[in-house]
Amino acid sequence: MSQTIRKRQFGLPAAVMAVGLALASLSGTTAKAQELIGSYVAYIGQPDLYNSNGARLNQPWQILRQDRANFHRFGISQPGDEFDPFFGSINNRKIMERMVMNGSIDPQAAKRLVQGGATVFVRIYGSGNTGTSLTVTVAK
């Protein structure tokens, strides 16, 4: 019986080591998928609060998307808006909601986005030219 216990004792560290190696390889993949691929500052003005049909937007991701469409597609910007190469693509603007859901918006930034009149700092994460998430904070 002591041999069985001894085998389990020696088998446990090997199993823990195997799990540790598996987790380490996964964390390396996650880190690569989440590299910073761009950032920009945007001032959210009145034109950013309404879509192209004039309807009031009420979700932070909608307003961020409209801000980038205004900047890149319609040439509408406010002092403080910065260029970003990522959201110049309509396809990248289409995935903005998913990117926000995969990332985070500071609660204060979300509130100020919906109200308008805020300057926000947006970080774009992904790999290469593929965006996976955004983090949005109120610019200081």
N, C-alpha and C positions, 0 to 999 in steps of 0.2 A: 504494500500500500504506500509506503514511503517513496518507492520508485515512481508511482503514478503521480504523486504530488510533485516530486522533483521534475518530472517531464512537463507538467503543466507550468511549473515555475519557469523552466527554461523556454517553453513554447510561448508564453505570454510576452516577454520582451521582443521576440521576433515578430509577433503579430503587431505589437505596438509600433515597432520600427517600420513595418510594412505600411501600416496606416499613415504614419508620419511622412514617409516618402511619397505616398499617394497624395496626401494633402499638400505637400511642398510643391509637387508638380502642378497641381491645380492652382495654387496661389501664384505660381509663375505665369500661368496662362491668364489669370484674372488681371494681374498687374499689367501685362502687355496690352490687354484689351482696354485698359483704362488709362492710357497715356494721354497727357494733355496735348491736343492737336490744334488748339486755337483759343482765343479769348477776345472779348471786346467789351466796350462800355457803350451803353445806350441810354439816352434820355427818352423817357416815355412821355410824349406830348399828346395833345388832344387827337391829332390824326391817327395815332397808334391805337386809340381806344375804340375805333369803329372799323368794321370791315369794308370791303369795296362796295357793298350794297348799302352802306350807311347804318347797318345794325350795330348796336352797342355790344362790345365783347365783354364777357364777364369772367373769363378764366385766364389766369396768368400766362399759360402757354399760348393761348390765342393772341394775346396782346404782344407777346414776344415774337410770335410768327408774323403778325401784322407789321410790327416795327421793322423786321428784316425785309418783308415784301415792300414796304414803303421805301426803305433805304435802297434796296437793290433793284427792284422792278419799276417803281414809280418815281424814283428820284426825290422822295420827300424825306427830309431829315431835319433834325433840330440841332442847335449848338450842343455839343457833347456827344453826339452819335459818332461812333467809330466804324470804319470799314472792317469787315471780316470776309475772308475768301470762302468760308464754308457755306454760309447761308445765301450766297449769291446763286446757288443752284436751287431751282424750284423743288427738285426731289428731296434735297436736304431740308428745306422748309416744311415739306409734307410730313417728315418724320419727327418734327420738333416735339409733338405731344409725347410720343414714345420716349424720346430722349429725356424730357423733363420727368416722366414717370420713372425712368431708370436712374435718375439723378436726384437732385434736391433743390428746393427753393426755400431759402430762409423765410420764415413766416412774415417777418417785417417786409421783406422784398415782395412777397406775394400780395400783401395788403397794399403796398405802395404802387405796385404794378397796376392793380385793378383801379385804384384811385387816379392814377396818372400823376404827372409832375415829379416823377422819381428818376434818379440816375441809378442804373443797375450795372453790375459787373457779371458777365456771363463767361463761364469756362466751358469749353467743349472738349469732351473726352471721347476717345475711340482708338482706332488703330489705322494708320495710314490716312486715307481719305474717307474712311467709314466712321461716322459718328455713332456713339452708343448712348451717351448720357450728357446732361448739362448740370452744372451747379450755378445757381443764381443767388447773388447777395446784393444788398444795397451798397452802392459804391460810397466810400467814405470821402 
